Amino acid sequence: MYFFLGNLSSLETCYTSTILPRMLGSLVTGNRSISIRACMVQYFIYGFLVSTECCLLSVMSYDRYLAICKPLHYAAHMNDRFCLFLAAVSWIGGIIASTIMTVLISQLSFCGSNEIDHFMCDDSPIVKLSCSEAHHVELTTFILTCIFTLFPFLLTLTSYTSIISTILRIPSTTGRQKAFSTCSSHLIVVTLFYGTLIFVYMLPKSQALSDLHKVFSLSYTVVTPLVNPLVYSLRNKMVKQALRNLVGKLFLYIEIQRK
């Protein structure tokens, strides 16, 4: 689990660095312009990391499924080689999906407005600016969204259905609480992440929902990466103790400085 958490934290560090600095800089300076090349680069990196995160979260749910439902087989199934394989498939799959979409969008013709109705370069607001036929782009987006969002979500849902069924059969209350504690944090993040992604990419695009799309986009690009370290780390006793020690040292330093 910690191996996959390491992948997830590295991914989200890159993820937030792709979108937030640019967005915050625009808010502070008022300069909201971005070059076409920079927009395409941002879109490629963002699409690559979102697709990879979808796969990683699904892999992590499978890891929890084996740990809780088949604990005696866990070490045999989730060995180092298999973990590396699952992580590599997630990263490579994300690169392939993002490359396909970036190439398709870069081939569109733009001859009208140059204002993107969004806080980042996403496929829907970019396609709206195109004056060429874009049905193939929209169809490809829908197919890739099904592959990288709907399928991992269904796999995660299946894993957690089996997990909950197994937990309910545990005779001891303490055992049930421990098992729920193990997987509840991941379930919270998965629900927030997949729920907003499915709303943005799989529901029909309309002007009435455009503002709501931006709100939900903010959720999975900002809120989820912000919540992840808190949800995963602060449930660990050693991390909690290290945080208490750090806060204690900080207060001690402040007191010494005052004296």
PLY file of the C-alpha trace (Angstrom):
ply
format ascii 1.0
element vertex 259
property float x
property float y
property float z
element edge 258
property int vertex1
property int vertex2
end_header
0.00 0.00 0.00
2.83 2.42 0.81
4.42 1.74 -2.56
1.22 2.84 -4.31
0.84 5.80 -1.92
4.35 6.88 -2.93
3.30 6.77 -6.58
0.12 8.69 -5.79
1.91 11.43 -3.83
4.54 11.87 -6.58
1.78 12.03 -9.19
-0.25 14.64 -7.29
2.84 16.79 -6.66
3.29 17.02 -10.43
-0.47 17.28 -10.91
-0.94 20.38 -8.75
2.30 21.93 -10.07
0.85 21.78 -13.59
-2.32 23.75 -12.82
-2.16 25.69 -9.53
0.94 27.92 -10.04
-0.41 29.17 -13.36
-3.91 29.72 -11.94
-2.65 31.52 -8.81
-0.27 33.64 -10.90
-3.17 34.75 -13.10
-5.25 35.65 -10.05
-2.43 37.69 -8.48
-1.08 39.49 -11.57
-4.29 39.69 -13.59
-2.43 38.30 -16.63
-4.67 35.50 -17.88
-3.05 34.94 -21.26
-1.34 31.68 -22.20
0.38 30.69 -25.42
-1.01 27.88 -27.58
2.10 25.77 -26.98
1.92 26.24 -23.20
-1.79 25.40 -23.28
-1.13 22.15 -25.16
1.69 21.22 -22.79
-0.54 21.86 -19.77
-3.35 19.82 -21.31
-1.02 16.90 -22.12
0.50 16.74 -18.61
-2.86 17.23 -16.92
-4.56 14.53 -19.03
-1.66 12.12 -18.49
-1.72 12.54 -14.71
-5.52 12.36 -14.36
-5.66 9.13 -16.39
-2.81 7.66 -14.34
-4.49 8.61 -11.04
-7.71 6.87 -12.11
-5.75 3.67 -12.68
-3.71 4.01 -9.48
-6.79 4.49 -7.30
-8.32 1.39 -8.86
-5.11 -0.58 -8.25
-5.10 0.58 -4.62
-8.67 -0.65 -4.17
-7.61 -4.05 -5.53
-4.71 -4.02 -3.07
-7.18 -3.39 -0.19
-9.44 -6.16 -1.55
-6.61 -8.71 -1.37
-5.48 -7.49 2.06
-8.95 -7.79 3.62
-10.69 -10.52 1.62
-7.71 -12.82 0.99
-5.11 -11.95 3.64
-3.34 -15.33 3.51
-2.72 -14.93 -0.25
-1.80 -11.24 -0.07
1.99 -11.59 0.11
2.02 -14.12 -2.72
-0.15 -12.04 -5.07
1.12 -8.52 -4.32
4.83 -9.22 -4.68
7.36 -6.60 -5.82
7.21 -7.59 -9.48
3.40 -7.44 -9.65
3.30 -4.08 -7.84
5.82 -2.61 -10.30
3.81 -4.04 -13.20
0.55 -2.45 -11.99
2.24 0.91 -11.41
3.95 0.81 -14.84
0.66 -0.03 -16.61
-1.02 2.92 -14.86
1.68 5.42 -15.88
2.10 4.13 -19.44
-1.66 3.97 -19.98
-1.97 7.60 -18.88
0.75 8.70 -21.31
-0.89 6.86 -24.24
-4.36 8.30 -23.54
-3.09 11.86 -23.16
-0.93 11.61 -26.29
-3.91 10.51 -28.39
-6.09 13.38 -27.15
-3.36 16.02 -27.50
-2.59 14.99 -31.08
-6.29 15.08 -32.04
-6.88 18.50 -30.46
-3.71 19.99 -31.96
-5.03 19.13 -35.45
-8.17 21.26 -35.02
-8.46 24.68 -36.71
-9.08 27.76 -34.57
-10.34 30.88 -36.28
-12.74 32.56 -33.82
-12.53 33.56 -30.17
-9.30 32.90 -28.30
-10.78 33.03 -24.77
-11.03 29.73 -22.89
-14.04 29.60 -20.56
-12.11 27.74 -17.87
-9.27 28.15 -15.37
-7.13 25.55 -17.19
-6.65 24.06 -20.65
-9.16 21.21 -20.79
-10.55 19.47 -23.86
-14.14 20.75 -23.70
-13.39 24.51 -23.54
-10.65 24.14 -26.19
-12.92 22.22 -28.57
-15.60 24.93 -28.19
-13.16 27.43 -29.75
-12.58 25.26 -32.82
-14.21 26.12 -36.13
-13.55 22.67 -37.62
-15.45 19.39 -37.21
-14.76 17.99 -33.74
-17.08 14.97 -33.45
-14.13 12.57 -33.62
-12.48 14.40 -30.70
-15.66 14.25 -28.61
-16.14 10.56 -29.42
-12.53 9.73 -28.53
-12.86 11.70 -25.28
-15.97 9.71 -24.34
-14.31 6.36 -25.15
-11.14 7.19 -23.21
-13.21 8.49 -20.30
-15.07 5.17 -20.18
-11.78 3.26 -20.24
-9.90 5.38 -17.71
-12.75 6.53 -15.46
-15.85 4.33 -15.70
-14.03 0.98 -15.89
-11.65 1.74 -12.95
-14.63 3.07 -10.97
-16.62 -0.13 -11.56
-13.57 -2.21 -10.62
-13.18 -0.15 -7.43
-16.89 -0.50 -6.67
-16.67 -4.28 -7.12
-13.63 -4.44 -4.83
-15.36 -2.46 -2.08
-18.56 -4.50 -2.39
-16.49 -7.61 -1.66
-14.60 -5.79 1.11
-17.78 -4.64 2.88
-19.31 -8.11 2.51
-16.20 -9.64 4.10
-16.09 -7.07 6.90
-19.72 -7.69 7.86
-18.90 -11.38 8.33
-16.15 -10.63 10.86
-17.53 -11.77 14.26
-15.59 -9.33 16.44
-16.57 -5.64 16.63
-12.91 -4.64 17.03
-12.00 -6.58 13.90
-14.75 -4.89 11.90
-13.66 -1.44 13.07
-10.03 -2.15 12.18
-10.97 -3.38 8.71
-13.24 -0.39 8.05
-10.48 1.96 9.23
-8.07 0.38 6.75
-10.19 1.08 3.68
-12.49 3.99 4.63
-9.90 6.68 3.86
-9.36 5.33 0.35
-13.11 5.03 -0.22
-13.63 8.71 0.69
-10.99 9.89 -1.80
-12.19 7.54 -4.54
-15.81 8.71 -4.22
-14.82 12.38 -4.38
-12.42 11.91 -7.30
-14.43 9.59 -9.55
-17.73 11.31 -8.80
-16.56 14.72 -10.00
-14.71 13.25 -13.01
-17.74 11.33 -14.22
-19.90 14.44 -13.87
-17.48 16.60 -15.88
-16.60 14.19 -18.68
-19.55 11.83 -19.11
-22.61 14.04 -18.69
-23.83 16.07 -21.69
-22.02 19.38 -22.24
-24.34 22.37 -22.00
-24.01 26.08 -21.28
-26.21 25.72 -18.20
-23.80 23.21 -16.66
-20.55 24.96 -17.69
-20.12 26.81 -14.37
-20.88 23.62 -12.45
-18.25 21.81 -14.55
-15.67 24.37 -13.44
-16.61 23.88 -9.79
-16.27 20.11 -10.08
-13.01 20.50 -12.02
-11.70 22.55 -9.10
-12.70 19.68 -6.82
-10.59 16.97 -8.46
-7.68 19.27 -9.39
-7.36 21.09 -6.06
-9.53 19.60 -3.28
-8.66 15.92 -3.79
-4.85 16.44 -3.89
-5.19 18.67 -0.81
-7.25 16.10 1.11
-5.23 13.01 0.14
-2.21 13.63 2.42
-4.52 14.43 5.35
-6.77 11.42 4.81
-3.96 8.90 4.36
-1.19 10.25 6.61
-3.12 11.53 9.64
-4.70 8.11 10.17
-1.22 6.71 10.87
-0.18 6.77 14.57
3.50 7.38 13.78
2.65 10.32 11.51
0.37 11.78 14.19
3.12 11.48 16.80
5.69 13.05 14.45
3.28 15.93 13.82
2.75 16.44 17.57
6.52 16.49 18.11
6.97 19.01 15.31
4.25 21.30 16.71
5.74 20.96 20.21
9.20 21.95 18.94
7.69 24.90 17.06
5.96 26.22 20.20
9.14 25.68 22.22
11.15 27.66 19.64
8.61 30.51 19.75
8.80 30.60 23.57
12.61 30.70 23.51
12.56 33.53 20.98
10.20 35.54 23.19
12.49 35.19 26.18
0 1
1 2
2 3
3 4
4 5
5 6
6 7
7 8
8 9
9 10
10 11
11 12
12 13
13 14
14 15
15 16
16 17
17 18
18 19
19 20
20 21
21 22
22 23
23 24
24 25
25 26
26 27
27 28
28 29
29 30
30 31
31 32
32 33
33 34
34 35
35 36
36 37
37 38
38 39
39 40
40 41
41 42
42 43
43 44
44 45
45 46
46 47
47 48
48 49
49 50
50 51
51 52
52 53
53 54
54 55
55 56
56 57
57 58
58 59
59 60
60 61
61 62
62 63
63 64
64 65
65 66
66 67
67 68
68 69
69 70
70 71
71 72
72 73
73 74
74 75
75 76
76 77
77 78
78 79
79 80
80 81
81 82
82 83
83 84
84 85
85 86
86 87
87 88
88 89
89 90
90 91
91 92
92 93
93 94
94 95
95 96
96 97
97 98
98 99
99 100
100 101
101 102
102 103
103 104
104 105
105 106
106 107
107 108
108 109
109 110
110 111
111 112
112 113
113 114
114 115
115 116
116 117
117 118
118 119
119 120
120 121
121 122
122 123
123 124
124 125
125 126
126 127
127 128
128 129
129 130
130 131
131 132
132 133
133 134
134 135
135 136
136 137
137 138
138 139
139 140
140 141
141 142
142 143
143 144
144 145
145 146
146 147
147 148
148 149
149 150
150 151
151 152
152 153
153 154
154 155
155 156
156 157
157 158
158 159
159 160
160 161
161 162
162 163
163 164
164 165
165 166
166 167
167 168
168 169
169 170
170 171
171 172
172 173
173 174
174 175
175 176
176 177
177 178
178 179
179 180
180 181
181 182
182 183
183 184
184 185
185 186
186 187
187 188
188 189
189 190
190 191
191 192
192 193
193 194
194 195
195 196
196 197
197 198
198 199
199 200
200 201
201 202
202 203
203 204
204 205
205 206
206 207
207 208
208 209
209 210
210 211
211 212
212 213
213 214
214 215
215 216
216 217
217 218
218 219
219 220
220 221
221 222
222 223
223 224
224 225
225 226
226 227
227 228
228 229
229 230
230 231
231 232
232 233
233 234
234 235
235 236
236 237
237 238
238 239
239 240
240 241
241 242
242 243
243 244
244 245
245 246
246 247
247 248
248 249
249 250
250 251
251 252
252 253
253 254
254 255
255 256
256 257
257 258
